[in-house]
């Protein structure tokens, strides 16, 4: 029997009922991009968006995953969790990340850096809202 925290997730996206009476769902994520560490004479580029929002006491984190671009005839998958929010939790916050990729062609790389500030990935551009709040339930 598996006991994982992120198996069942209920997402509560911020809704807006503006004066015009329409409801809009708004979702925020962070961009992640850069180059891996140098291993066996090559690097890979990576680019992705953060995934789930993980609330914490006075802060939050995000999960992320992706696949690097091909370099030296192969690519690497990666996944992890960002560090806590830096610079508050408002529109100017970001996260640091550092993760080892999965093995490919007999080696790994490290991806590291900082995310962008939050970006809107869905919902109305006419409104400003808070971040997604997801509750993670143990199954």
The 8 nearest C-alpha neighbors of each residue, nearest first, counted from 0:
[[1, 2, 138, 3, 137, 6, 4, 7],
 [2, 0, 3, 138, 6, 4, 137, 5],
 [1, 3, 138, 0, 4, 137, 6, 5],
 [4, 2, 5, 6, 1, 137, 138, 7],
 [3, 5, 137, 6, 136, 135, 2, 138],
 [4, 6, 7, 3, 135, 8, 136, 137],
 [5, 7, 4, 3, 8, 138, 137, 136],
 [8, 6, 5, 136, 135, 9, 138, 137],
 [9, 7, 135, 134, 10, 5, 136, 6],
 [10, 8, 134, 133, 11, 135, 7, 136],
 [9, 11, 133, 12, 8, 132, 134, 131],
 [12, 10, 132, 133, 131, 13, 9, 134],
 [13, 11, 131, 10, 14, 24, 25, 132],
 [12, 14, 25, 131, 24, 129, 128, 11],
 [15, 13, 24, 23, 12, 22, 25, 16],
 [14, 16, 22, 23, 17, 13, 24, 21],
 [15, 17, 22, 20, 21, 14, 18, 23],
 [16, 18, 19, 20, 15, 21, 22, 126],
 [19, 17, 20, 16, 21, 15, 22, 126],
 [18, 20, 17, 21, 16, 22, 15, 23],
 [21, 19, 18, 17, 16, 22, 15, 23],
 [22, 20, 16, 19, 17, 23, 15, 18],
 [21, 23, 16, 15, 14, 20, 24, 17],
 [22, 24, 15, 14, 122, 123, 25, 21],
 [23, 25, 122, 14, 13, 12, 26, 22],
 [26, 24, 122, 121, 13, 12, 23, 123],
 [25, 27, 121, 120, 119, 131, 12, 122],
 [28, 26, 119, 118, 120, 117, 130, 131],
 [27, 29, 117, 118, 49, 48, 119, 120],
 [30, 28, 117, 115, 49, 48, 114, 118],
 [31, 29, 48, 115, 114, 47, 49, 32],
 [30, 32, 114, 47, 46, 48, 29, 115],
 [33, 31, 46, 45, 47, 30, 34, 44],
 [32, 34, 45, 44, 46, 35, 31, 112],
 [33, 35, 44, 43, 45, 42, 36, 110],
 [34, 36, 110, 43, 42, 109, 108, 44],
 [35, 37, 109, 108, 42, 38, 110, 34],
 [36, 38, 42, 41, 40, 35, 39, 108],
 [39, 37, 40, 41, 36, 108, 42, 107],
 [40, 38, 41, 37, 106, 42, 71, 107],
 [39, 41, 38, 37, 42, 71, 36, 70],
 [42, 40, 37, 38, 39, 71, 43, 70],
 [43, 41, 37, 35, 36, 34, 38, 70],
 [44, 42, 35, 34, 70, 68, 67, 45],
 [43, 45, 34, 68, 67, 33, 35, 42],
 [46, 44, 67, 32, 33, 34, 68, 43],
 [45, 47, 32, 31, 33, 44, 48, 67],
 [48, 46, 31, 30, 65, 32, 49, 45],
 [49, 47, 30, 29, 31, 28, 50, 63],
 [48, 50, 63, 29, 28, 62, 61, 30],
 [49, 51, 62, 63, 61, 48, 52, 28],
 [52, 50, 62, 61, 53, 49, 63, 133],
 [51, 53, 61, 133, 60, 54, 132, 131],
 [54, 52, 60, 59, 61, 51, 133, 55],
 [55, 53, 59, 52, 58, 60, 132, 133],
 [56, 54, 59, 58, 57, 53, 60, 83],
 [55, 57, 58, 54, 59, 83, 53, 60],
 [56, 58, 55, 59, 54, 88, 87, 84],
 [59, 57, 55, 56, 84, 83, 54, 88],
 [58, 60, 54, 55, 53, 83, 84, 52],
 [61, 59, 83, 53, 81, 82, 52, 84],
 [62, 60, 52, 51, 81, 80, 53, 49],
 [61, 63, 80, 50, 51, 79, 49, 81],
 [64, 62, 49, 50, 78, 79, 80, 61],
 [65, 63, 78, 77, 79, 62, 66, 47],
 [64, 66, 77, 76, 47, 78, 67, 63],
 [67, 65, 76, 75, 77, 68, 74, 45],
 [66, 68, 45, 75, 74, 44, 43, 76],
 [67, 69, 44, 43, 74, 45, 70, 66],
 [68, 70, 74, 73, 72, 67, 43, 71],
 [71, 69, 72, 73, 43, 68, 74, 42],
 [70, 72, 73, 69, 41, 74, 42, 43],
 [73, 71, 70, 69, 74, 104, 68, 103],
 [74, 72, 69, 70, 71, 104, 103, 75],
 [73, 75, 69, 67, 68, 70, 103, 66],
 [76, 74, 67, 66, 101, 103, 100, 77],
 [75, 77, 66, 101, 65, 100, 67, 74],
 [76, 78, 100, 64, 65, 101, 66, 75],
 [79, 77, 64, 63, 65, 76, 80, 98],
 [78, 80, 63, 62, 98, 64, 81, 77],
 [79, 81, 62, 61, 63, 82, 60, 96],
 [82, 80, 96, 61, 60, 95, 94, 62],
 [81, 83, 95, 94, 96, 60, 80, 84],
 [84, 82, 60, 59, 94, 58, 85, 81],
 [85, 83, 94, 93, 58, 59, 92, 88],
 [84, 86, 92, 93, 87, 94, 83, 88],
 [87, 85, 92, 84, 91, 88, 93, 89],
 [88, 86, 85, 92, 89, 84, 91, 58],
 [89, 87, 92, 84, 58, 86, 90, 85],
 [88, 90, 91, 87, 92, 129, 86, 130],
 [89, 91, 92, 117, 116, 88, 118, 87],
 [92, 90, 116, 89, 86, 93, 117, 88],
 [93, 91, 86, 85, 116, 88, 87, 89],
 [92, 94, 116, 85, 114, 84, 115, 91],
 [95, 93, 84, 114, 113, 82, 85, 81],
 [94, 96, 113, 82, 112, 81, 114, 93],
 [97, 95, 81, 111, 112, 82, 113, 94],
 [98, 96, 111, 110, 112, 109, 99, 95],
 [97, 99, 110, 109, 100, 79, 111, 96],
 [98, 100, 109, 108, 110, 107, 101, 77],
 [101, 99, 77, 108, 107, 76, 75, 109],
 [100, 102, 76, 75, 77, 107, 103, 99],
 [103, 101, 107, 106, 105, 100, 75, 104],
 [102, 104, 105, 106, 75, 101, 107, 74],
 [103, 105, 106, 102, 73, 107, 74, 72],
 [104, 106, 103, 102, 107, 101, 39, 73],
 [107, 105, 102, 103, 104, 108, 38, 39],
 [106, 108, 102, 100, 101, 103, 99, 109],
 [109, 107, 100, 36, 99, 35, 38, 110],
 [110, 108, 99, 36, 35, 98, 100, 111],
 [111, 109, 35, 98, 97, 99, 36, 108],
 [112, 110, 97, 96, 109, 98, 113, 35],
 [113, 111, 96, 95, 97, 114, 110, 33],
 [112, 114, 95, 94, 96, 115, 93, 111],
 [115, 113, 31, 94, 93, 30, 29, 95],
 [114, 116, 30, 29, 93, 117, 31, 113],
 [115, 117, 93, 91, 92, 29, 118, 114],
 [118, 116, 29, 28, 27, 90, 115, 119],
 [117, 119, 27, 28, 29, 120, 116, 30],
 [118, 120, 27, 121, 26, 28, 117, 25],
 [119, 121, 26, 27, 118, 28, 122, 25],
 [122, 120, 26, 25, 119, 123, 24, 27],
 [123, 121, 25, 24, 23, 124, 26, 120],
 [122, 124, 125, 126, 23, 25, 121, 24],
 [123, 125, 126, 122, 127, 119, 121, 25],
 [126, 124, 123, 127, 122, 23, 128, 17],
 [125, 127, 124, 123, 128, 15, 122, 17],
 [128, 126, 125, 129, 124, 25, 123, 15],
 [129, 127, 13, 126, 130, 25, 15, 14],
 [128, 130, 13, 131, 127, 89, 27, 25],
 [129, 131, 27, 132, 128, 13, 26, 12],
 [132, 130, 12, 13, 11, 26, 133, 52],
 [133, 131, 11, 130, 10, 12, 52, 134],
 [134, 132, 10, 11, 9, 52, 135, 131],
 [133, 135, 9, 8, 136, 10, 132, 54],
 [134, 136, 8, 5, 4, 133, 7, 137],
 [135, 137, 7, 4, 138, 134, 8, 5],
 [136, 138, 4, 3, 135, 2, 7, 5],
 [137, 2, 136, 3, 7, 6, 4, 1]]
